[in-house]
């Protein structure tokens, strides 16, 4: 086999590889960071809902049984939630108190800690609130669409407490 590789050939192959890598990973990274927000834990949001204070500006949605939601979100009115799973609700202090009292009295597998969070857009702008009876924030995603449309996953799927404990509880 005849090998006619020169240092210049190796340099150009390496340069081509580096450029292609930057193009591929830069494109992937740019797409992800530009269109996704996040759910950020907040003691202030937790305390607000634990005292049944409900900000009037968001539209509220819940996930779970009607009698006792597993989670609810408030999405500021300048955003449109697109979801098949979050159900709209006219959230009142009385309803919130009923949900929280039911959960604390009936469910021993749910943490005594309740989880409030801010729902943030791609530039860390607040687009709403998240509140749940378990720490589902690590499985929640916030994806931004065109025209202030937002997609927020519901706390469904694998139970994060099972993952941490390594099985059924």
Residue frames as qw, qx, qy, qz and C-alpha x, y, z in Angstrom:
[[0.000, 0.889, 0.458, 0.000, 0.00, 0.00, 0.00],
 [0.438, 0.358, 0.008, 0.824, 1.37, 3.34, -1.04],
 [0.303, -0.791, -0.414, 0.335, 1.23, 6.03, 1.62],
 [0.389, 0.426, 0.125, 0.807, 1.61, 9.56, 0.30],
 [0.344, -0.870, -0.352, -0.006, 0.32, 11.38, 3.38],
 [0.403, 0.399, -0.220, 0.794, 2.12, 14.57, 4.19],
 [0.186, -0.317, -0.557, 0.745, 1.90, 16.77, 7.25],
 [0.240, 0.091, -0.131, -0.958, -0.20, 19.22, 5.19],
 [0.504, -0.193, -0.711, -0.450, -2.71, 16.43, 4.36],
 [0.424, -0.348, -0.756, 0.357, -3.06, 15.52, 8.04],
 [0.050, -0.220, -0.269, 0.936, -3.50, 19.17, 8.94],
 [0.373, -0.012, -0.339, -0.863, -6.31, 19.66, 6.39],
 [0.528, -0.273, -0.786, -0.169, -8.07, 16.45, 7.52],
 [0.330, -0.345, -0.632, 0.610, -7.89, 17.61, 11.14],
 [0.088, 0.154, 0.040, -0.983, -9.07, 21.10, 10.22],
 [0.453, -0.147, -0.581, -0.660, -12.01, 19.66, 8.26],
 [0.493, -0.337, -0.791, 0.132, -12.96, 17.44, 11.22],
 [0.198, -0.302, -0.454, 0.814, -12.82, 20.37, 13.67],
 [0.235, 0.061, -0.184, -0.952, -14.92, 22.62, 11.43],
 [0.515, -0.221, -0.698, -0.445, -17.53, 19.91, 10.85],
 [0.415, -0.330, -0.748, 0.398, -17.70, 19.20, 14.59],
 [0.022, -0.242, -0.269, 0.932, -18.31, 22.87, 15.39],
 [0.369, -0.035, -0.412, -0.832, -21.02, 23.07, 12.72],
 [0.539, -0.278, -0.771, -0.195, -22.85, 19.96, 13.95],
 [0.425, -0.399, -0.652, 0.485, -22.62, 20.62, 17.69],
 [0.024, -0.146, -0.106, 0.983, -23.13, 24.36, 17.33],
 [0.411, -0.175, -0.493, -0.746, -26.33, 23.79, 15.38],
 [0.560, -0.373, -0.740, -0.003, -27.65, 21.25, 17.89],
 [0.356, -0.323, -0.497, 0.723, -26.75, 23.42, 20.87],
 [0.077, 0.030, -0.086, -0.993, -28.20, 26.53, 19.30],
 [0.475, -0.306, -0.603, -0.564, -31.53, 24.85, 18.59],
 [0.549, -0.405, -0.697, 0.219, -31.83, 23.52, 22.12],
 [0.300, -0.298, -0.381, 0.822, -30.92, 26.70, 23.96],
 [0.095, -0.043, -0.204, -0.973, -33.06, 29.00, 21.86],
 [0.526, -0.250, -0.469, -0.664, -36.39, 27.24, 22.24],
 [0.655, -0.361, -0.656, 0.101, -36.44, 25.69, 25.70],
 [0.290, -0.719, 0.242, -0.583, -37.12, 27.22, 29.08],
 [0.423, 0.082, -0.832, 0.348, -36.88, 25.57, 32.47],
 [0.617, -0.670, -0.313, -0.271, -38.63, 24.96, 35.75],
 [0.341, 0.408, -0.524, 0.665, -36.68, 26.54, 38.62],
 [0.500, -0.491, -0.663, 0.264, -37.44, 25.68, 42.26],
 [0.008, -0.520, 0.091, -0.849, -38.63, 28.62, 44.32],
 [0.230, -0.278, -0.758, 0.543, -39.23, 28.76, 48.06],
 [0.195, 0.191, 0.123, -0.954, -41.20, 31.98, 47.47],
 [0.543, -0.010, -0.522, -0.658, -43.62, 30.24, 45.07],
 [0.465, -0.181, -0.858, 0.127, -43.94, 27.27, 47.46],
 [0.108, -0.264, -0.580, 0.763, -44.75, 29.58, 50.38],
 [0.316, 0.088, -0.151, -0.933, -47.19, 31.61, 48.28],
 [0.617, -0.105, -0.597, -0.501, -49.32, 28.59, 47.38],
 [0.426, -0.161, -0.819, 0.350, -48.92, 26.95, 50.81],
 [0.023, 0.311, 0.467, -0.827, -50.70, 30.01, 52.21],
 [0.327, 0.598, 0.731, 0.020, -53.40, 29.78, 49.50],
 [0.090, 0.734, -0.066, -0.669, -52.36, 33.02, 47.80],
 [0.633, 0.369, 0.603, 0.316, -53.16, 32.86, 44.11],
 [0.099, -0.363, 0.236, 0.896, -51.82, 35.56, 41.79],
 [0.551, 0.566, 0.432, -0.435, -54.69, 36.74, 39.58],
 [0.283, 0.680, -0.381, -0.559, -52.75, 37.34, 36.36],
 [0.005, -0.257, 0.913, 0.318, -52.02, 33.75, 35.16],
 [0.814, 0.012, -0.271, -0.515, -54.38, 31.24, 33.60],
 [0.412, -0.411, 0.775, -0.247, -54.35, 28.06, 35.70],
 [0.788, 0.188, -0.504, -0.300, -54.27, 24.42, 34.65],
 [0.569, -0.472, 0.618, -0.266, -53.96, 21.19, 36.61],
 [0.566, 0.274, -0.757, -0.178, -52.93, 17.59, 36.16],
 [0.044, 0.037, -0.919, 0.389, -54.34, 14.62, 38.03],
 [0.114, -0.528, -0.842, -0.016, -57.73, 13.75, 39.48],
 [0.114, -0.686, -0.260, -0.670, -60.34, 16.49, 39.71],
 [0.645, -0.715, -0.257, -0.078, -60.66, 15.99, 43.48],
 [0.583, -0.726, 0.236, 0.281, -56.96, 16.32, 44.21],
 [0.606, 0.764, -0.214, 0.048, -54.54, 17.54, 41.55],
 [0.875, -0.143, -0.011, 0.462, -51.01, 16.20, 41.47],
 [0.403, -0.192, 0.123, 0.886, -49.76, 19.49, 40.06],
 [0.290, 0.868, 0.402, -0.031, -50.97, 22.79, 38.72],
 [0.474, 0.014, 0.188, 0.860, -49.43, 25.56, 36.69],
 [0.150, 0.870, 0.281, -0.375, -50.22, 29.21, 36.15],
 [0.553, 0.200, 0.398, 0.704, -49.25, 30.56, 32.74],
 [0.013, -0.491, -0.086, 0.867, -49.13, 34.34, 32.27],
 [0.543, 0.636, 0.453, -0.310, -51.82, 35.59, 29.90],
 [0.289, 0.770, -0.365, -0.437, -49.38, 36.79, 27.25],
 [0.003, 0.315, -0.927, -0.201, -48.49, 33.12, 26.63],
 [0.820, 0.053, -0.138, -0.552, -50.72, 30.39, 25.20],
 [0.452, -0.306, 0.832, -0.099, -50.41, 26.92, 26.69],
 [0.715, 0.270, -0.462, -0.450, -50.68, 24.16, 24.12],
 [0.114, -0.252, 0.925, -0.260, -51.38, 20.83, 25.81],
 [0.621, -0.187, -0.614, -0.450, -53.67, 17.83, 25.62],
 [0.605, -0.209, -0.719, 0.270, -53.04, 16.92, 29.26],
 [0.095, -0.118, -0.434, 0.888, -53.19, 20.07, 31.40],
 [0.085, -0.659, -0.721, -0.199, -56.84, 20.83, 32.23],
 [0.001, 0.483, -0.044, 0.874, -57.98, 24.45, 32.68],
 [0.425, -0.535, -0.681, 0.264, -59.26, 25.38, 36.14],
 [0.137, -0.799, -0.028, -0.585, -60.65, 28.47, 37.83],
 [0.613, -0.067, -0.602, 0.507, -58.27, 28.20, 40.77],
 [0.356, -0.784, -0.040, -0.507, -59.53, 29.70, 44.00],
 [0.068, -0.511, 0.702, -0.491, -58.06, 29.68, 47.52],
 [0.765, -0.143, 0.395, -0.487, -60.85, 27.32, 48.61],
 [0.931, 0.319, -0.143, -0.104, -60.11, 24.81, 45.82],
 [0.435, 0.587, -0.595, 0.335, -56.38, 24.99, 46.46],
 [0.355, -0.429, 0.632, -0.539, -56.95, 24.36, 50.17],
 [0.910, 0.034, 0.195, -0.364, -59.18, 21.37, 49.36],
 [0.813, 0.459, -0.352, 0.071, -56.52, 19.88, 47.07],
 [0.230, 0.564, -0.649, 0.455, -53.70, 20.37, 49.57],
 [0.555, -0.326, 0.535, -0.548, -55.71, 19.09, 52.54],
 [0.954, 0.150, 0.013, -0.260, -56.80, 16.02, 50.57],
 [0.693, 0.506, -0.472, 0.202, -53.26, 15.24, 49.53],
 [0.011, 0.520, -0.674, 0.524, -51.82, 15.59, 53.02],
 [0.660, -0.203, 0.475, -0.545, -54.57, 13.48, 54.63],
 [0.923, 0.221, 0.129, -0.286, -54.96, 10.73, 52.03],
 [0.813, 0.505, -0.248, 0.148, -51.57, 10.09, 50.50],
 [0.686, -0.660, 0.246, 0.182, -48.71, 8.80, 52.62],
 [0.797, 0.107, 0.320, 0.501, -46.51, 8.20, 49.57],
 [0.315, 0.801, 0.130, 0.492, -46.38, 11.87, 48.77],
 [0.480, 0.085, -0.360, 0.795, -43.77, 14.05, 50.39],
 [0.208, -0.782, -0.458, 0.369, -44.79, 16.50, 53.07],
 [0.187, -0.444, 0.224, 0.847, -42.76, 19.00, 51.08],
 [0.543, 0.723, 0.425, -0.055, -44.65, 20.69, 48.31],
 [0.563, -0.108, 0.368, 0.732, -42.78, 21.96, 45.32],
 [0.273, 0.906, 0.206, -0.251, -43.23, 25.46, 43.98],
 [0.574, -0.102, 0.406, 0.704, -41.24, 26.71, 41.05],
 [0.274, 0.696, -0.079, -0.659, -41.07, 29.47, 38.50],
 [0.747, 0.402, 0.469, 0.245, -41.62, 28.52, 34.89],
 [0.145, -0.726, 0.258, 0.620, -38.97, 30.37, 32.93],
 [0.724, 0.680, 0.048, -0.107, -38.57, 31.01, 29.23],
 [0.854, 0.303, -0.048, 0.421, -35.36, 30.64, 27.19],
 [0.297, 0.583, -0.226, 0.721, -34.00, 33.97, 28.47],
 [0.319, -0.196, -0.722, 0.581, -35.02, 33.26, 32.09],
 [0.319, -0.211, -0.023, -0.924, -38.10, 35.48, 31.79],
 [0.283, 0.127, 0.841, -0.443, -40.91, 34.31, 34.05],
 [0.358, -0.082, -0.590, -0.719, -43.81, 32.87, 32.11],
 [0.720, -0.400, -0.313, -0.473, -45.65, 31.28, 35.01],
 [0.400, -0.495, 0.641, -0.428, -45.69, 29.14, 38.14],
 [0.674, 0.043, -0.727, -0.125, -45.47, 25.40, 38.84],
 [0.432, -0.411, 0.568, -0.568, -46.68, 23.71, 42.02],
 [0.758, 0.049, -0.602, -0.246, -46.77, 19.99, 42.70],
 [0.794, -0.528, 0.144, -0.264, -47.06, 17.43, 45.48],
 [0.888, -0.169, 0.233, 0.360, -43.85, 15.72, 44.40],
 [0.142, -0.709, 0.376, 0.580, -40.67, 16.99, 42.89],
 [0.732, 0.442, 0.494, 0.157, -41.62, 16.41, 39.30],
 [0.166, 0.923, -0.138, -0.318, -39.75, 19.48, 38.17],
 [0.303, -0.513, 0.710, 0.377, -36.81, 17.31, 37.07],
 [0.408, 0.225, 0.833, 0.299, -39.03, 15.59, 34.49],
 [0.291, 0.836, 0.385, -0.262, -40.89, 18.73, 33.44],
 [0.460, 0.027, 0.369, 0.807, -39.90, 20.53, 30.27],
 [0.206, 0.800, 0.233, -0.514, -40.79, 23.94, 28.91],
 [0.470, 0.118, 0.574, 0.660, -40.65, 24.26, 25.15],
 [0.184, 0.613, 0.103, -0.761, -41.41, 27.54, 23.42],
 [0.513, 0.454, 0.648, 0.333, -43.23, 27.66, 20.11],
 [0.193, 0.288, 0.282, 0.895, -43.93, 30.49, 17.72],
 [0.284, -0.554, -0.275, -0.733, -46.05, 33.42, 18.84],
 [0.263, -0.401, 0.559, -0.677, -45.60, 32.91, 22.62],
 [0.900, -0.132, -0.262, -0.321, -47.01, 29.39, 22.50],
 [0.128, -0.546, 0.772, -0.299, -45.62, 27.25, 25.31],
 [0.849, -0.070, -0.491, -0.183, -45.63, 23.48, 25.79],
 [0.238, -0.539, 0.660, -0.465, -45.15, 22.31, 29.39],
 [0.520, -0.008, -0.849, -0.093, -45.06, 18.60, 30.17],
 [0.704, -0.526, -0.016, -0.477, -47.32, 17.19, 32.85],
 [0.250, -0.514, 0.781, -0.251, -46.00, 15.13, 35.76],
 [0.949, 0.111, 0.096, -0.280, -46.66, 11.80, 34.07],
 [0.679, 0.507, -0.519, 0.117, -44.42, 8.94, 33.18],
 [0.709, -0.032, -0.585, 0.392, -41.76, 7.55, 35.46],
 [0.501, -0.847, -0.161, -0.072, -42.08, 8.57, 39.09],
 [0.328, 0.717, -0.445, 0.424, -38.91, 10.48, 40.06],
 [0.551, -0.577, 0.472, -0.374, -39.20, 9.16, 43.63],
 [0.985, 0.031, 0.171, -0.021, -38.98, 5.59, 42.31],
 [0.671, 0.614, -0.254, 0.330, -35.82, 6.52, 40.40],
 [0.038, -0.727, 0.486, -0.485, -34.20, 7.94, 43.52],
 [0.696, -0.394, 0.484, -0.356, -35.22, 5.04, 45.75],
 [0.067, 0.376, -0.893, -0.238, -34.39, 2.41, 43.18],
 [0.159, -0.201, -0.951, -0.172, -37.79, 0.77, 42.85],
 [0.391, -0.618, -0.531, -0.428, -41.31, 0.67, 44.16],
 [0.002, -0.322, 0.500, -0.804, -42.16, 2.40, 47.36]]
